[in-house]
Amino acid sequence: MMHKNEDMRPGEEASLAALLRDAGPRAEPPPEVARQIRAVVEAEWRAVVAARQPRPVVRSPARRWPAMAMAASVAVAAIGAWFALPMLNQPAAPLATLSRVSGAVEAGSDGDWQPAVVRQALGAGQEIVTGPQGRAALRLRDGVSLRLDTDTRIALLTPERIVVTRGAVYLDAGRGSGVADPLLIESRFGTTRHLGTQYEVRVAPDAMLVSVREGRVEVSGTGPVTQADAGEQVLLKADGSIQRQSVERTAALWDWTQEVTPPFAIEQRTLSEFLVWVSRETGREIEFGSPRLQSSAAEIVLRGSIAGLRPDAALAAVMATTPLDYSADRSLISVRARNDH
């Protein structure tokens, strides 16, 4: 706090007191910060006082106020800087959080690697590496789900940039996300940006393969920007050439994603919600034997947990606890009454 100076006029002292009173009680800054604030305020106050000394003439309050206001503004700025320090020093929000880990998975940066664990926060510049039997699922800041296959290495650069050095990643932006997203998945062959979708990017030594399960993606390499729709694969080679072919929603290439499905809490969720999740994870359509059965599924409330189960195993476990039965093939899940044959 400033010491009372004999050059301070009664009106000025009252103004400063009112200023400090209005500010209210505040937390004390660390000693070093307090010394810096005191030095700045005292230096400015001395400069103001020195500027007034050579002219010992009577001044009107209107002429004295700018000097006082200048000193007060310095005090307010210094105090404001102190209160801003906690916000400036707060750690940056994580770019992603690990939601599931299977097998050997490591996270780190600058050669400092540690085994990855569930709920671990990952910041800018950190990398993730999965081993020959390792897989991982991440939840990005905007709610996007990202899964890593075996023998994969990625780097989280910014909220909008992820680099894949090798292996494969599967991105699920969520149902109904039909707008362009700033998130870019990059490799040495090109860049992929999703337009609301589920898709996989697989980076091999000589090419990058982008497979679209749902929605649409934009792919750019050394050549023109191209788009791929659901059911399409785009192969980008090192020479910039592009090849296209079709891929089914239930093709075997998607099967690995079920090994590291992010947790789905069934507690107090309806059977309908659970079946929608199974459909999205497996690519299969849901067919009800009748409208009445579909209404029943919306009224059945689930209890318990399916943590650690593949969607197919979870489907069998959950349906066994309901009055409904089902059959499934590669493309369809048919729901019927338990006694129907």
Secondary structure, 3 states (H helix, E strand, C coil): CCCCCCCCCHHHHHHHHHHHHHHCCCCCCCHHHHHHHHHHHHHHHHHHHHHHCCCCCCCCHHHHHHHHHHHHHHHHHHHHHHHHHHHHHCCCCCCEEEEEEECCEEEEECCEEEECCCCCEECCCCEEEECCCCEEEEEECCCCEEEECCCCEEEEEECCEEEEEEEEEEEECCCCCCCCCCCEEECCCCEEEEEEEEEEEEECCCEEEEEEEEEEEEEECCCCCEEEECCEEEEEECCCCEEEEECCCCCHHHHHHHHHCCCCCCCCCEHHHHHHHHHHHHCCEEEECCHHHHHHHHHCECCCCCCCCCHHHHHHHHHCCCCEEEEECCCEEEEEECCCC
